[in-house]
Amino acid sequence: MAEPMGALRPRPPGHVCAWTAGRRVAAVGLRRQGGSREATQRRTAATEAPLDWRDDSDIGACSSLEDLPLIEGDTGGLPIIGRTLDFMKNQHGFMGNHVRKHGLVSRANLFGKNVAVVGGNDNLQKIFTKDPKLLNQHFMKDFQLLSGHHSFWHKDGDAHMALKRLMAPSFSQAALRERVPDLVRTAEHWCKKWANKGSILAVEEVQRYTLSVTMDAILGLDFPVGGKSLDEMYYKMKTFSKGLYTFGIDLPFTTFGKSMAARRELVGMITEGIERFQQNPELTGAMRSLMDERDEDGNGLTVPQLQDNILTLIYAGIDTTALPLTTAFMKMAQHPEVWERMKKEQEDIIAEYGPVMTAEAIDAMDYTLAVFWESIRIMPPAASVFRRPTRTFEINGCRVPEGWLVMPLVGVNTQQLDQRWPGDMDFCPHRHFEKTDEPVTDTAFGLGPHACIGRNLSLLESKILLATMARGFDYTVVNPDQARRYAPLPWPVDGAAMVIEERKGACTG
């Protein structure tokens, strides 16, 4: 029986790389922390000790949460905003440096708030899963207004789970397997289009690809939508996203005001798509299942809920997949042996399953999946997230007050704190075939009730695009060693200029 599309089957590597030869990059600095001996001992405990989980009901008669010390860390920075500017310049680097200096559980001063920074697999597991109601979502005003009041991003508890239950079936592995032929056609279309162009900016083109996947291959909406082409929608999404991390001042001349205007046009496009499905019962896709899904009481998603949540899915689905795909192409340009190994895997899969890229063939793409996981490990889209605790709680003998924010380091944990290869930034997909005594949780897509609903889609569309490229195309990255600009995501500064050629006589399915 074929394994699910997100599974990775151990297989002996085809060659030895730096990591498999034992030259791992050691985690440096986690315990090289200055300050008083007492403070150092507390930081070491916060770094190494298992999470001590207690609330008021667990504290003995002679003590309470209020008697515990607050988490120590960095309380400096500019007046009011603290270290916000440094954080915004490079979230991944800032939080990695913060952990090396202050430990896995520490305090930061960001956005005018005291923030409890939490990293480490065990710690993240427990704050997300020990009590699923401990942490509520927290977004800045601009995020809330742009994504909309009805977005599942801004719901917690029963309201959030009710939305998730109505939406999740459309993005299950079973539902996505039915869309494989459409996903394959979409990938083949874009690869041929890029080859015809010759030279492309990979960041923009892969973003267009992921938008096309969500709108056409998944939702089932053929362009034009609302009278607008895919390119027009892409640029509206770019304007929309520029309003994030602003002050939320909705005036026509402000960046946020222009983003809100783009939001109104995007909602208009989504509304036209909803109406198209209402008028044509024969249309299929996730739009149909989102509209038809009902809960145990017979209630479905309202039109405002569909509008806000489809917009959220479209926005979230672009960059979270485009970034690791762009990283994969750049890293394989630096490590051509990885690209050759991926091409060889496709040759073997075609020999076993035939030239058509079926769901079963995709399930067998272990090395292609490892390339994606390594790319997202090297450069995860989200360094961290913000949450609001619903009550005061204790972690490692220190107190986190209810009024603070909590920052789980979901991406930084994947990138820098994985206990199997801490701090190792070498690109080596073979590491993901290594067996471990205990399973290690993937944190890049989040944990707990608010884990990414599009995880399965991101994995599937990435495998299909990488496999399509490996089967029939060759590429050259103009500058694979270029720096990245964090604004706020770590994109290559020149947009990852690439030259793509279709391989003569290749079989793309």
C-alpha positions in Angstrom: 0.0 0.0 0.0 1.3 3.4 -0.9 2.4 5.6 2.0 0.7 9.0 2.4 2.1 12.0 0.5 3.7 13.6 3.5 5.5 10.4 4.6 9.2 9.9 4.2 10.5 6.3 3.9 14.1 5.7 5.1 16.4 4.7 2.2 20.2 4.5 2.1 21.7 7.6 0.6 23.3 7.5 -2.8 26.4 9.3 -1.8 28.1 10.7 1.2 27.8 14.4 2.0 29.4 16.5 4.7 26.6 15.7 7.1 26.6 12.0 6.6 30.3 11.9 6.9 30.0 13.2 10.4 31.1 16.8 9.9 28.1 18.3 11.7 28.2 22.0 12.6 28.0 22.1 16.4 25.5 24.3 18.2 27.6 27.2 19.4 26.8 29.6 22.0 23.6 28.2 23.6 25.3 27.8 26.9 27.9 30.6 26.5 25.9 33.0 28.4 27.2 35.9 30.5 25.9 37.5 33.6 25.9 36.4 37.2 26.4 32.8 38.2 22.8 32.7 39.5 21.4 34.2 36.3 23.5 31.8 34.2 22.2 28.8 36.1 18.6 29.9 35.6 19.2 30.4 31.8 20.8 27.0 31.6 17.8 25.5 33.4 15.5 27.2 31.0 17.5 25.8 28.1 18.0 22.3 29.2 15.3 21.3 31.7 12.0 19.8 30.6 9.0 22.0 30.8 7.6 22.4 34.3 3.9 22.8 33.8 1.8 24.2 36.6 -1.0 26.6 37.1 -2.6 27.8 40.4 -4.2 24.5 41.0 -0.8 22.7 41.0 0.9 25.1 43.5 1.1 24.0 47.1 -0.5 25.9 50.0 2.8 27.7 50.8 3.3 29.2 47.3 1.5 30.5 44.3 2.3 31.6 40.8 2.6 35.2 42.0 5.5 34.1 44.2 7.5 32.9 41.3 10.1 35.1 39.5 9.4 36.5 36.1 11.3 35.0 33.1 14.6 36.8 32.7 16.0 38.0 29.4 16.4 41.1 27.3 14.3 44.1 28.6 16.4 46.7 26.8 16.0 48.6 23.5 14.3 51.8 22.5 11.6 53.4 24.6 8.2 51.8 24.1 9.1 49.7 21.1 12.1 47.9 22.6 13.9 45.7 20.1 11.1 45.8 17.5 13.2 47.4 14.7 16.0 44.8 15.1 13.3 42.1 15.1 11.7 43.4 11.9 15.0 43.7 10.0 15.7 39.9 10.3 13.3 37.9 12.4 15.2 34.6 11.9 18.6 36.0 12.8 17.3 38.2 15.7 15.5 35.3 17.4 18.4 32.9 16.9 20.8 35.3 18.5 18.4 36.0 21.3 18.2 32.2 22.1 21.9 31.8 22.0 22.3 34.6 24.5 19.3 34.0 26.8 18.3 30.4 26.4 15.2 28.5 25.1 12.9 30.2 27.6 13.4 33.9 28.0 12.0 37.4 27.9 12.1 39.9 25.1 10.8 43.5 24.6 8.9 43.8 21.3 6.1 46.0 20.1 5.8 47.6 23.4 5.1 44.3 25.1 6.8 41.9 27.4 7.2 38.7 25.4 7.9 35.2 26.6 10.1 33.6 24.0 9.8 29.7 23.9 11.9 27.3 21.8 12.8 23.7 21.9 10.7 20.7 20.8 9.6 19.7 24.3 8.7 23.2 25.3 6.7 23.9 22.1 4.9 20.6 22.3 3.7 21.3 25.9 2.6 24.9 25.5 0.7 24.0 22.4 -0.7 20.6 23.3 -0.7 20.2 27.1 -3.6 22.7 27.3 -4.9 23.6 23.9 -6.8 26.5 25.4 -3.7 28.1 27.0 -2.7 30.2 24.0 -5.0 32.3 21.8 -4.2 33.9 18.5 -2.6 37.3 18.5 -2.3 39.5 15.4 -1.6 43.2 15.0 -4.5 45.4 13.9 -3.3 45.5 10.3 -3.4 41.7 10.0 -6.9 41.6 11.6 -8.4 44.2 9.2 -6.8 42.9 6.1 -7.7 39.2 6.6 -11.1 40.0 7.9 -13.2 39.5 11.0 -14.4 36.1 9.9 -11.0 34.6 9.2 -10.1 31.5 11.1 -6.8 33.3 12.0 -8.7 35.4 14.5 -10.9 32.8 16.0 -10.1 30.7 19.1 -11.7 27.8 21.0 -15.0 26.5 19.8 -15.5 29.2 17.1 -12.1 28.3 15.6 -12.7 24.6 15.7 -16.1 25.0 14.1 -14.5 26.8 11.2 -11.6 24.3 11.0 -14.1 21.4 10.9 -15.9 22.9 7.9 -12.7 23.8 6.0 -10.3 21.0 6.8 -12.0 18.3 4.6 -11.2 20.4 1.5 -7.5 20.2 2.3 -7.2 16.6 3.5 -4.9 14.2 1.8 -7.9 12.3 0.4 -9.4 15.5 -1.2 -6.0 16.7 -2.5 -5.3 13.3 -4.2 -8.3 13.9 -6.3 -6.8 17.1 -7.5 -3.4 15.6 -8.5 -4.1 15.6 -12.3 -5.0 19.4 -12.1 -1.9 20.1 -10.0 0.3 18.2 -12.5 -1.1 20.1 -15.4 -0.6 23.4 -13.6 3.1 22.6 -12.8 3.7 21.5 -16.4 2.1 24.7 -17.7 4.3 26.9 -15.6 7.5 25.0 -16.3 6.9 25.3 -20.1 6.0 28.9 -19.7 9.2 29.6 -17.8 11.3 27.8 -20.4 9.7 29.8 -23.2 10.6 33.0 -21.4 14.1 31.7 -20.9 15.1 34.1 -18.1 12.8 34.6 -15.1 12.8 36.0 -11.6 12.1 32.8 -9.7 10.6 34.6 -6.6 7.8 36.3 -8.7 7.2 33.3 -11.0 7.0 30.7 -8.2 4.6 33.1 -6.3 2.4 33.2 -9.5 2.6 29.4 -9.6 1.4 29.0 -6.0 -1.4 31.5 -6.6 -2.4 29.6 -9.7 -2.4 26.3 -7.7 -4.8 27.7 -5.1 -7.1 29.5 -7.4 -7.3 27.1 -10.4 -6.1 23.6 -9.4 -7.6 23.6 -5.9 -10.5 26.0 -5.7 -11.5 25.3 -9.3 -11.7 29.0 -10.4 -10.5 29.5 -13.9 -9.3 33.0 -14.8 -10.5 35.6 -15.5 -12.1 35.9 -12.1 -14.2 39.1 -11.5 -12.9 40.4 -14.8 -9.3 40.1 -13.7 -6.4 37.9 -15.0 -4.0 35.9 -12.8 -1.4 38.6 -13.2 -3.8 41.3 -12.1 -4.7 39.3 -9.1 -1.1 38.7 -8.3 -0.3 42.4 -8.2 -3.4 43.0 -6.1 -2.1 40.4 -3.7 1.3 42.2 -3.6 -0.4 45.5 -2.8 -2.5 43.7 -0.2 0.5 42.2 1.6 2.4 45.5 1.8 -0.1 46.7 4.4 1.1 44.0 6.9 3.4 45.3 9.7 2.1 48.8 9.3 0.1 50.9 11.8 -3.3 50.1 10.2 -4.1 53.7 9.3 -6.8 53.4 6.6 -6.4 56.5 4.5 -6.2 56.5 0.7 -2.6 57.7 0.6 -1.2 55.4 3.2 0.3 52.0 2.4 -2.3 50.4 4.6 -5.1 52.3 2.9 -3.9 51.1 -0.5 -3.8 47.5 0.9 -7.4 47.8 2.1 -8.5 49.0 -1.3 -6.7 46.0 -2.8 -8.6 43.8 -0.3 -11.9 45.1 -1.4 -11.1 44.2 -5.0 -9.9 40.8 -4.0 -13.0 40.1 -2.0 -15.0 41.2 -5.1 -13.1 38.6 -7.2 -13.8 35.9 -4.6 -17.5 36.9 -4.5 -17.7 36.5 -8.2 -16.2 33.0 -7.8 -18.7 32.1 -5.2 -21.5 33.3 -7.5 -20.1 31.3 -10.4 -20.3 28.1 -8.3 -23.8 28.9 -7.1 -25.0 29.3 -10.7 -23.2 26.2 -12.0 -23.7 23.1 -9.9 -21.5 21.0 -12.2 -18.3 22.9 -11.2 -16.0 21.0 -8.9 -13.1 21.9 -6.6 -12.4 23.1 -3.1 -14.7 26.0 -3.6 -17.6 23.5 -4.1 -16.7 21.5 -1.0 -16.2 24.7 1.1 -19.7 25.9 0.1 -21.4 22.5 0.5 -19.7 21.3 3.8 -22.1 21.2 6.8 -21.7 20.6 10.5 -23.7 18.3 12.7 -26.4 20.9 13.0 -26.6 21.5 9.2 -24.8 24.8 9.3 -22.3 25.7 6.6 -20.0 28.7 5.9 -21.8 32.0 5.3 -20.8 34.2 2.4 -18.8 36.6 4.6 -17.0 33.6 6.1 -16.2 32.2 2.7 -14.9 35.6 1.6 -12.5 36.2 4.5 -11.3 32.6 4.8 -10.7 32.1 1.1 -8.7 35.4 1.0 -6.7 34.1 4.1 -6.0 30.8 2.3 -4.9 32.5 -0.9 -2.5 34.9 1.0 -1.1 32.2 3.3 -0.6 29.8 0.4 1.6 32.0 -1.7 4.7 32.8 0.2 4.8 29.8 2.6 5.3 27.5 -0.4 7.1 29.9 -2.8 9.9 30.6 -0.3 11.1 27.0 0.3 10.7 26.3 -3.4 12.9 29.3 -4.3 15.4 28.1 -1.6 15.4 24.6 -3.1 16.3 25.9 -6.6 19.1 28.2 -5.2 20.5 25.5 -2.9 20.5 22.8 -5.7 22.4 25.3 -7.9 25.1 25.3 -5.1 24.9 21.5 -4.7 24.4 20.0 -8.2 24.7 16.5 -6.8 21.4 17.0 -5.1 19.8 18.1 -8.4 21.3 15.0 -10.1 20.0 12.7 -7.4 16.5 14.2 -7.7 16.6 13.7 -11.5 17.7 10.1 -11.0 14.8 9.5 -8.6 12.4 10.6 -11.3 13.9 8.3 -13.8 13.5 5.4 -11.4 9.9 6.4 -10.7 9.0 6.7 -14.4 10.5 3.2 -14.9 8.3 1.8 -12.1 5.1 3.8 -12.4 5.1 5.0 -16.0 5.3 8.5 -17.4 2.1 9.8 -15.9 2.6 11.5 -12.5 -0.1 9.8 -10.4 -0.7 10.1 -6.7 1.1 6.7 -6.2 4.1 7.9 -8.1 4.2 11.1 -6.0 4.0 9.0 -2.8 7.3 7.3 -3.9 9.2 10.6 -4.3 11.1 10.3 -1.0 14.2 12.2 -2.1 12.1 15.0 -3.6 10.3 15.4 -0.4 13.6 15.4 1.5 14.7 18.3 -0.7 11.6 20.3 0.2 12.0 19.5 4.0 15.6 20.5 3.9 14.7 23.8 2.1 12.1 24.7 4.7 14.5 23.7 7.4 17.2 26.0 6.1 14.8 28.9 5.5 11.4 28.5 7.2 8.8 31.1 6.1 7.8 32.0 9.7 10.5 32.5 12.3 7.9 32.6 15.1 4.3 33.4 15.9 2.6 35.5 18.5 0.1 34.2 21.0 -1.8 35.5 24.0 -1.9 33.4 27.1 -5.4 33.0 28.5 -4.1 32.8 32.1 -0.8 33.1 34.0 1.3 30.0 33.8 4.6 28.6 34.9 7.4 27.4 32.7 10.7 26.1 34.2 10.2 27.7 37.6 9.3 31.1 36.2 6.1 33.0 35.8 4.5 34.2 32.5 1.7 36.7 33.4 -1.6 36.6 31.5 -1.0 40.1 30.1 2.3 39.2 28.3 2.6 37.8 24.8 4.1 34.4 24.1 6.3 33.9 21.1 6.7 30.2 20.1 9.8 29.9 17.9 8.2 27.5 15.4 10.5 28.4 12.5 13.7 29.1 14.4 13.2 25.8 16.2 13.2 24.0 12.8 16.1 26.0 11.5 18.5 26.3 14.4 17.3 24.3 17.4 16.5 20.8 16.1 18.0 18.4 18.6 19.2 16.1 15.8 21.4 18.7 14.2 21.4 21.8 16.3 22.8 24.9 14.4 23.7 23.0 11.3 23.0 25.2 8.3 24.6 22.9 5.6 22.1 21.9 2.9 21.9 18.1 3.0 18.6 16.4 2.2 20.1 13.0 3.1 19.8 14.0 6.8 16.1 13.4 6.6 16.6 9.7 6.0 18.4 9.3 9.3 16.4 7.1 11.8 16.0 8.5 15.3 15.1 6.8 18.5 12.2 9.1 19.0 10.1 10.9 16.4 10.9 14.6 16.2 7.9 16.9 15.7 7.9 19.1 12.6 7.3 22.6 13.9 7.7 24.7 10.7 3.9 24.5 10.0 3.0 25.2 13.6 1.5 23.0 16.3 -1.8 22.7 18.2 -5.2 23.8 17.2 -3.8 26.6 14.9 -1.4 24.4 13.0 -1.3 25.3 9.2 -4.4 24.0 7.5 -2.6 24.1 4.1 0.4 21.9 5.2 -0.7 18.9 2.9 -1.2 21.2 0.0 2.2 22.9 0.4 4.0 19.5 0.5 2.1 18.2 -2.5 2.4 21.2 -4.9 6.1 21.5 -4.0 6.8 17.8 -4.8 4.9 18.1 -8.1 6.8 21.2 -9.2 10.2 19.9 -8.2 9.5 16.6 -9.9 8.2 18.3 -13.1 11.4 20.3 -13.3 13.6 17.3 -12.7 11.8 15.3 -15.4 12.0 17.7 -18.2 13.9 20.9 -17.5 17.3 22.3 -16.7 18.0 25.6 -15.0 20.8 27.9 -14.0 20.6 30.4 -11.1 22.5 33.6 -12.1 23.7 34.2 -8.6 23.0 31.3 -6.2 25.1 32.8 -3.4 23.2 36.1 -3.2 22.2 37.7 0.1 18.6 37.8 1.3 16.5 40.8 2.2 14.1 40.3 5.1 11.1 42.4 4.3 9.7 40.6 6.3 10.4 37.2 4.7 14.0 36.3 3.6 13.8 36.7 -0.2 16.9 36.8 -2.4 17.8 40.4 -3.1 17.7 40.1 -7.0 14.6 38.0 -7.0 16.5 34.8 -7.8 17.2 35.4 -11.5 17.1 32.0 -13.3 17.5 30.7 -16.9 15.3 27.6 -17.6 15.5 25.3 -20.6 13.3 22.4 -21.6 15.3 19.2 -22.0 14.9 17.7 -25.5 13.2 14.3 -25.5 12.4 14.5 -21.8 9.2 12.8 -20.5 7.2 15.2 -18.3 4.1 13.0 -18.2 
